[in-house]
Amino acid sequence: MPGLITVQEKDWSIAEEFFRANPKIPKLPRKITYPYDPHDPVVTFYIRKSLVKEEDLKNLKSGQKLNVLSQSFLKTEGSDIFALKPGECIGSGGYGKVKVAENKSAEAMAVKIEGIKKEASQDKIKKASQSAERVILEHLGRYKGNAIRILSQPQDFLGREISAKIYTAQKLIPGKDMYVALLASFGNISPCEEYNIALEACRAIKYLHQRSIIHGDIKPENFMINVVNEQIFVDTIDFGISKRLKPGQTVIHSTGGMI
């Protein structure tokens, strides 16, 4: 069955070989960017496999990139390997950005990429990777694994300097975000369709509440709308500030008030 990403079999083999040889490195980038470390395991691997020539690397100038593979690859803590779709993100915000990915079986995933500020300690980085959002994704059956990538040097990420990235692979919810879908259909939605969309959104929230999850950031951008055979499906996404109630708990207190 064809997937969302066209990944050549030889690229999967290259990625698998790299991660076997470098089990502590979570990402195999598709490009080498100048300046680069000639002793970087990625660089030495590409040279050893004759995928790049040292002369080509020496000719790179500041900021230039040398394409090696068609896509980057990510390995999670569970040893699953995902191919990341190059190009545009399917979502972004203050938290980070989201890209489409696939495993070798062509199962589509969403990978959330978050930056960790450069002052963060190893303990804080590890704690960030075990966030409440991860617990909620596990509870909903959407969690597919994560990876922590310590950067060799500080990097600008969405306007701030970071020293690490956390990649969280999760089930891809099909469709378009509600804000984009409604904006594109402005003036062309019937009252019946509006009612159905609102009803399905309420059902999606009810589904979370039945599982003791308070989303905490309900807005059109955090709903996905998918239409299949003229039937409307709505689901929730982005659990970055969501909370899961403890048994018997009915109220969540926060510094800003009560939720």
C-alpha positions as CSV (number, residue, x, y, z in Angstrom):
1,M,0.0,0.0,0.0
2,P,1.6,3.4,-1.0
3,G,2.2,5.8,1.8
4,L,2.4,9.6,2.1
5,I,6.2,9.6,1.6
6,T,8.1,7.9,-1.2
7,V,11.1,6.2,0.5
8,Q,13.5,4.1,-1.6
9,E,14.4,0.7,-0.2
10,K,18.1,1.5,-0.3
11,D,17.5,4.6,1.9
12,W,15.7,2.4,4.5
13,S,18.7,0.1,4.4
14,I,21.2,3.0,4.8
15,A,19.2,4.3,7.8
16,E,19.0,0.8,9.4
17,E,22.7,0.3,9.0
18,F,23.5,3.8,10.5
19,F,21.3,3.2,13.6
20,R,22.8,-0.2,14.2
21,A,26.3,1.3,14.1
22,N,25.3,4.3,16.1
23,P,22.6,3.2,18.6
24,K,22.8,6.4,20.7
25,I,22.2,8.8,17.8
26,P,18.5,9.4,17.2
27,K,18.5,11.2,13.8
28,L,20.1,10.6,10.5
29,P,19.8,14.0,8.6
30,R,19.3,14.1,4.9
31,K,21.7,17.0,4.5
32,I,25.2,18.1,5.7
33,T,25.4,21.8,6.5
34,Y,28.5,23.9,6.6
35,P,30.1,24.3,9.0
36,Y,30.3,20.6,9.9
37,D,32.4,18.5,12.2
38,P,34.6,16.1,10.0
39,H,34.5,13.7,12.9
40,D,30.7,13.7,13.2
41,P,29.5,10.1,13.0
42,V,26.9,11.1,10.3
43,V,29.6,12.7,8.1
44,T,32.1,9.8,8.5
45,F,29.3,7.3,7.8
46,Y,28.3,9.1,4.6
47,I,31.9,9.2,3.4
48,R,32.5,5.6,4.3
49,K,29.4,4.6,2.3
50,S,30.6,6.7,-0.6
51,L,27.4,8.8,-0.4
52,V,29.4,12.0,-0.3
53,K,33.0,12.9,-1.3
54,E,35.4,14.7,1.0
55,E,36.2,17.1,-1.9
56,D,32.5,18.1,-2.2
57,L,32.4,18.8,1.6
58,K,35.5,20.9,1.4
59,N,33.9,23.1,-1.4
60,L,30.9,24.0,0.8
61,K,30.7,27.6,2.0
62,S,29.0,29.0,5.1
63,G,25.4,28.1,5.3
64,Q,25.5,25.8,2.2
65,K,23.9,22.3,2.4
66,L,24.8,19.1,0.6
67,N,21.8,16.8,-0.1
68,V,22.6,13.1,0.6
69,L,19.3,11.3,1.1
70,S,15.7,12.1,0.0
71,Q,14.5,12.4,3.6
72,S,15.8,12.4,7.2
73,F,15.3,9.4,9.5
74,L,14.4,9.2,13.2
75,K,14.9,6.4,15.6
76,T,12.8,6.4,18.8
77,E,13.7,4.9,22.2
78,G,11.8,1.8,21.2
79,S,14.1,1.3,18.2
80,D,11.4,2.1,15.7
81,I,12.6,4.0,12.6
82,F,10.6,6.7,10.9
83,A,11.2,8.6,7.6
84,L,10.5,12.3,8.0
85,K,8.7,14.0,5.1
86,P,10.9,16.9,3.9
87,G,9.6,20.3,3.4
88,E,6.6,22.0,5.1
89,C,5.3,21.4,8.6
90,I,1.7,20.4,9.1
91,G,1.6,22.5,12.3
92,S,3.7,25.0,14.3
93,G,3.4,27.3,17.2
94,G,5.2,28.5,20.3
95,Y,5.6,24.8,21.4
96,G,7.5,23.7,18.3
97,K,6.4,22.2,15.0
98,V,4.9,19.0,13.6
99,K,6.0,17.0,10.6
100,V,4.6,14.0,8.8
101,A,6.5,10.7,9.1
102,E,6.1,7.1,8.1
103,N,7.5,3.8,9.4
104,K,8.7,1.1,7.0
105,S,5.2,-0.4,6.8
106,A,4.0,3.0,5.3
107,E,2.0,3.8,8.5
108,A,1.6,7.5,8.7
109,M,2.6,9.4,11.9
110,A,2.9,12.9,13.1
111,V,6.2,13.9,14.8
112,K,6.1,16.8,17.1
113,I,9.5,18.6,17.4
114,E,10.2,20.7,20.5
115,G,13.3,22.7,21.3
116,I,14.9,22.8,24.8
117,K,16.6,26.0,25.8
118,K,20.4,25.8,26.0
119,E,20.6,26.4,29.7
120,A,18.6,23.2,30.4
121,S,20.3,20.4,32.4
122,Q,20.3,16.8,31.3
123,D,17.7,16.0,34.0
124,K,15.4,18.8,32.7
125,I,15.8,17.5,29.2
126,K,14.9,14.0,30.2
127,K,11.9,15.2,32.3
128,A,10.7,17.2,29.3
129,S,10.6,14.1,27.2
130,Q,8.4,12.4,29.8
131,S,5.8,15.1,29.9
132,A,2.1,15.0,30.8
133,E,1.4,15.2,27.1
134,R,3.2,11.9,26.5
135,V,1.2,10.3,29.3
136,I,-2.0,11.5,27.7
137,L,-1.0,10.2,24.3
138,E,-0.2,6.8,25.8
139,H,-3.6,6.8,27.5
140,L,-5.3,7.6,24.2
141,G,-3.3,4.9,22.3
142,R,-1.7,7.5,20.1
143,Y,1.9,7.5,21.4
144,K,4.5,5.8,19.1
145,G,7.7,6.7,20.8
146,N,10.1,9.6,21.3
147,A,13.7,10.6,21.0
148,I,16.1,13.2,22.5
149,R,18.7,14.7,20.3
150,I,21.5,16.7,22.0
151,L,22.8,19.3,19.6
152,S,26.6,19.6,19.0
153,Q,26.2,23.4,19.2
154,P,23.4,25.8,20.1
155,Q,20.8,26.3,17.3
156,D,18.1,28.8,16.6
157,F,14.7,27.2,16.7
158,L,11.6,29.3,16.2
159,G,13.4,32.4,17.3
160,R,15.1,31.1,20.4
161,E,18.4,29.4,21.1
162,I,18.2,25.7,22.0
163,S,20.6,22.9,22.9
164,A,18.4,19.9,22.4
165,K,15.3,18.7,20.5
166,I,12.6,16.3,21.6
167,Y,10.8,14.3,18.9
168,T,7.5,12.7,19.8
169,A,6.0,10.3,17.3
170,Q,2.2,9.9,17.5
171,K,-0.7,8.7,15.5
172,L,-1.5,11.1,12.6
173,I,-5.1,12.4,12.8
174,P,-6.2,12.8,9.2
175,G,-8.0,15.9,7.8
176,K,-7.5,19.6,8.1
177,D,-7.5,21.8,11.2
178,M,-10.9,23.3,11.8
179,Y,-9.8,26.9,11.5
180,V,-8.3,26.3,8.0
181,A,-11.2,24.2,6.9
182,L,-13.9,26.7,8.0
183,L,-11.9,29.6,6.6
184,A,-11.6,27.9,3.2
185,S,-15.4,27.1,3.2
186,F,-16.6,30.5,4.5
187,G,-20.1,31.2,3.2
188,N,-20.4,27.7,1.7
189,I,-21.4,25.7,4.8
190,S,-25.0,25.0,5.4
191,P,-26.6,25.4,8.9
192,C,-26.9,21.6,9.0
193,E,-23.2,21.1,8.3
194,E,-22.4,23.7,10.9
195,Y,-24.5,21.8,13.4
196,N,-22.8,18.5,12.6
197,I,-19.3,20.0,12.9
198,A,-20.2,21.5,16.3
199,L,-21.8,18.2,17.4
200,E,-18.8,16.2,16.4
201,A,-16.5,18.6,18.2
202,C,-18.5,18.2,21.4
203,R,-18.4,14.5,21.0
204,A,-14.6,14.6,20.7
205,I,-14.3,16.7,23.9
206,K,-16.7,14.3,25.6
207,Y,-14.5,11.4,24.6
208,L,-11.6,13.0,26.4
209,H,-13.6,13.8,29.5
210,Q,-14.8,10.2,29.7
211,R,-11.1,9.3,29.9
212,S,-10.4,12.0,32.6
213,I,-8.6,14.3,30.2
214,I,-9.0,18.1,30.3
215,H,-7.7,19.5,27.0
216,G,-7.1,23.0,28.3
217,D,-6.7,24.7,24.9
218,I,-10.0,24.3,23.0
219,K,-9.9,26.3,19.8
220,P,-10.5,25.6,16.1
221,E,-6.8,25.0,15.4
222,N,-6.8,22.1,17.8
223,F,-9.6,20.2,16.1
224,M,-9.1,18.1,12.9
225,I,-12.0,17.8,10.4
226,N,-12.1,14.8,8.0
227,V,-14.9,14.1,5.6
228,V,-15.3,10.5,4.4
229,N,-18.2,9.6,2.1
230,E,-20.0,12.8,3.1
231,Q,-19.7,11.9,6.8
232,I,-17.9,14.5,9.1
233,F,-15.4,13.3,11.6
234,V,-13.8,15.6,14.2
235,D,-11.0,14.8,16.6
236,T,-8.8,16.7,19.0
237,I,-5.0,17.3,18.7
238,D,-2.2,19.1,20.6
239,F,-2.2,18.1,24.3
240,G,0.7,20.3,25.3
241,I,-1.1,21.9,28.2
242,S,-3.7,19.1,28.8
243,K,-4.2,17.4,32.2
244,R,-5.3,14.0,33.3
245,L,-7.5,13.9,36.4
246,K,-6.6,11.5,39.2
247,P,-9.3,9.1,40.4
248,G,-12.0,11.0,42.2
249,Q,-10.6,14.4,41.1
250,T,-13.1,16.8,39.5
251,V,-11.2,20.2,39.6
252,I,-7.8,21.3,38.4
253,H,-6.2,24.4,40.0
254,S,-3.7,26.5,38.1
255,T,-1.8,29.7,38.9
256,G,-4.2,31.6,36.6
257,G,-7.3,30.4,38.3
258,M,-9.4,27.3,38.1
259,I,-10.0,25.1,35.1
